[in-house]
């Protein structure tokens, strides 16, 4: 692969807004992950963004991918990864207010929570002093879950992620991280001038992980939080 050609390829998608934007008001981010794959002939980058989809009213993992062998690039899928527990609804059917004690389902496992306000604050989730119904927002629920339970169980397994890279054969996972400096493409920052992506493409080109430089890590959700407009 040619490093500058690959970076120009990413710049093109970013200019077309066909690239992950972490301050997306319609998918309020909880966590993100970047995975790099390579073979002797090809390369691919996959980005996963966990968040609450405002339009769909669901908790999703939006998967984006770019590379030399992909049949389709940009958004590949948006998978529901976390669901309300029907036996303990998140919303009071009479008042339509959110309930303080809550549980959700991931795969076949139920996760149950009854956090104190101090526990929310400890992971950066702001809730009012009143901790009854309506005290927890939709995005804050997923952010609390990720902070307490970890995001790994919500991201795609490696085999499924490889399968989503349609058109690519023989790729191997080269590097995977939740900590990197993501470009602010909404503010017209090009991937080609981003230290993390420049170094990652160079590392892929040489097949040497040590060339990767995460830069100033900014993938914490609180750095990209965007209020939803009514």
N, C-alpha and C positions, 0 to 999 in steps of 0.2 A: 504494500500500500504506500501511497505517497502522502506524507503528512499534510502538506499545504492543500492538496486536492481534497483530502478528507475533511479538513477544517472548513474549506470553502463550501463543501457539501452541507455541513451543519449550519453555516451562516445562511445559506439559501433557505433552508427550512425555517430558521428563526425569523428571517425577514418576512416570510409568508405566514408567521404566527402558527406554524405547524411544528411547535416545539414546546416542551413542558414549561409552563409559567406557574411559579409557585405562589404568586399572589393573585390567583384566580378567584374572583369573588363568587363564582358559581360552583367551585369545588374548593371548600375551605380545608386547607391542608392540615394533616395531622403528622405525617412522616413521609419521607421520600427515600428511594434507594436507586443507585446507579450500578449497572452490571455491564462489564465489558467482555466480549467474546472474540476469539481470533482463531484462525488456522493459518497455514502457510500462504494461502491465497486470499482469504477474506477476513473481514472484521465486522463487528456489529456492536452497537451501544443500545442498551435498554434502560429506560427510566420508568420507575413506578412511583406514582403519587397517591398516597392514601388520603382520603378526605371525605367530608360530607358534601354530597351533591345537592345543592339547593333546589335545582329544578326538578330532580327526580325524587328528592326526599329519602335518599338511601345513602348508605356508607359504601364507598367504592374504592377500588384500586384501578386507577387509570394507567394503562401501559402504553408507552411510546417507544418506538425503536427506529434506529437509523443504521445504515451500513452498506457495504459494497455488494451484498448478495440478496438483499430483501426484495420480495416482489411488491411489497407495500410498505411505505414509511410513514412516520407520524404516529397518530393515535391508532393502536392496534385493537384495543378492547377496553371496556369499562366493566369490571366484574364486581358484583355485590359481595362484600367480604364479611360483613357484620350485620346481624339482623336483630330486631327486637324479639324478646321472648313473649310469645302469645299468652303465656300463663302469668306474666307480670308486665303488662303494657307500660310503655314509656309515657303515654299521655292519658290523663284522666278523661274517660269518655263523656263525663258530665261537664267539667269545667274547661276541657281542652288545654289544661295546664300540664307541664312536665312534672313528673313525680321524682322526689329526691332519691328514694331507694329504687334501684334499677338493676336489671339483668339483661344480658344480650347473649346471642348465640353465634359462635364461630365454629364452622364445621358441624360436628355433632356434640360440641361441648358448651355447656351453659356457664357463663361467668356472672357472678352475682356481686353487687356492690351496695354498700350503705355508708359512703364516706362522710367524714366530718369536714366542715369547712376548711380546717387546717390542713387536711390531706389534699384537698383541691389546690390550695394556695401553695403547698410544698412542691407541686409539679408545675406551677405557673398558670393554673386554671383559675380565673377570677369568677367568684360567685358572690352574691350579696350576703350580708350577714343573716338574713332570713333564709333558712335552708329547706323550706317546704316546697310544695308544688310550684313549678315554674322557675326554680332557682338555677337550673342547669340548661344551657343551650345545646342544640344538636351537635355543633362542631366540638364544643367543649367536652361532650361525652366521649367522643372518639379520641380526643387528645388526652383525656384522663386515662382511658383504656390503654393507649399506646405507652404512656408514661409508666403505668403500673405493671402492665402485662407484657410489654415489648411489642414491636411491630413485626417481628419475623414471622409470626403465625398468620399474618394478614397478607404478606407479600407472596408472590407466586413461588412454588417450589422450582428448583433449577430445571428439572425435566420439563415442566409445563412452560417455563419461560423459553427454553430452547425450542419447544414445539411451536410456540407463537412466532418464532422467527422464520416464517415461511419463505422458502427459496434458498435458505442457507443450510449447507451440509458440512459435517465434519468440524464444526466450531467447538471450541472448548472454553469453559469459563476461565477468564484471565484475571479478572479483578472484580470485587463487589464491595460496595461501601455505602453507608448512610451519611458519611461525613465528607463533604466536599464544598467548594465554593461554586455555587450555581450561578450562571449568568442571568442578569436581570434583563431578559429579552424584551419585556414590555417597555423598558427604558432604553431600548435599542442597543444594549450591550451585546456585541457579537461573541458567539462561542469561540471564534478564532483568536480573540484577545484575552480570553479567560484562562487563567493560569492552570486551573484544574483540568479543563478539557484539552488545552494545548499539550500539557504534559502527558495526559492519558493517551492521546492519539500518538504521540511520539513513543510512549511506552509500548503501545500495541504494535507500532511499526517495527520496533527493535525486538519485541518479545521479551522486554525486561521490565518487570514490575517496579523496580527501584527508581525508574525515571518518573514515576507518577508523583505529583505534588498536589496535595488536596487544596492548597491555598488557604485563604481565610474562610474557614467553614461557616456556612450560613444556612444550613438546611434545617435548623430548628424552626418549628412552625411559628413561634412568636415573632420571628423576624420578618414574616411575610403576611401576618394576619391582616385581613381586609374586612372592615365592617360591612354587613349586608345592608343595602339600601332598601327602605320600605317601598 
